[in-house]
Amino acid sequence: MQTHFQSPAEAAELKLAQAIVPIAPRAVNPLTLDITDDLLESDRPNLLQAIDHSIQYIRTPSAAKRYPVAGISQELMERSLVRFRRLVQVSRTAKDLQQAVNREFVLYQSVGNDGKGAVQFTGYYEAVYKASRTRTDKFKYPLYRLPPDFDRWQSPHPTRAMLEGSKRLAGLEIAWLSDRFQAFLVHVQGSARFELPDGNLLTVGYAGKTDQPYRSVGAELVRDGKMRLEDVTLQTLIEYFQKNPQDLVMYLNRNPSFVFFRETNGKPATGSLGVPVIAERSIATDKKIFPSGGIALIRTEIPFENPTTGKLELRQVQRFALDQDTGGAIRGAGRVDIFMGTGDQAKQRAGLIKGDGELYYLVLKK
């Protein structure tokens, strides 16, 4: 899964051991401050479920191929997850959990996009759209299955403009949508749920992507002076293309990356590790430099509905999350994507997340 609607932060190429660095014992440890998981009291079952998914992953051959990361072994990460799960289970309060974690775990911090820990956060979601399994006058924008010969495609792969509607993909259509930008957003988000005309539900997930680079549509609009960077959100992008439909194809084709899908038979949204992602407990990062399935602590702002006004307002949060996904726009030590859930409310909240914050990882003391 992936999402990124503003200009990407430039990040230097980092060696594995440089992306996250342990905080020295003499340094100020954020977990010794008054920082607790602000969601624990009401969300403990979801946190435990997310941990279980990471434990499931860390015990697979796929995990063995990704470790060690920054000197952290697969075996150490498994022990860290198992012990963290137990602490989440037995800790009566968020403060108790914070104190237990501080005693038993080492804290690593992402160096961020500036080498000083500044991390840019965005949000993503699982969309729910109307779609058809066959092309009609209404539903005419396709999503495609992964081509059976994809592993033999010559690099560099064809661009989006070359693939969209080409004979090369004929017969691989998995679903047809009524809106071209909606279809593009499914590429960006990596999964979706579709309500079919017969009342049945079709779910799709990420199956693969071309080796072409991801380019942000929002960044392109900013570059052309069509929007200000601070105004770019998912909703403003939707509104722009509703008012300027003649610009849509041009801007979509500036992103040469192309995503393929697979049917998931009603399963919940699944991340790049092959395990379900949990709303506000799963994050996406660059898996070349961060520990897959790892225990993270995030500090940033996310939107909540004001019960008085009904409007979404940003609020500072700090909570534990599991690193279970990635995306084409999520590259370098300074990028994190938070999974916000399924449907319209998740879409609205995810589209407003675009602030800075901090990212930490927890590893059991050896």
Order of alpha helices (4+ residues) and beta strands (2+ residues): alpha-beta-alpha-alpha-alpha-alpha-beta-beta-beta-alpha-beta-alpha-beta-beta-alpha-alpha-alpha-beta-beta-beta-beta-beta-alpha-beta
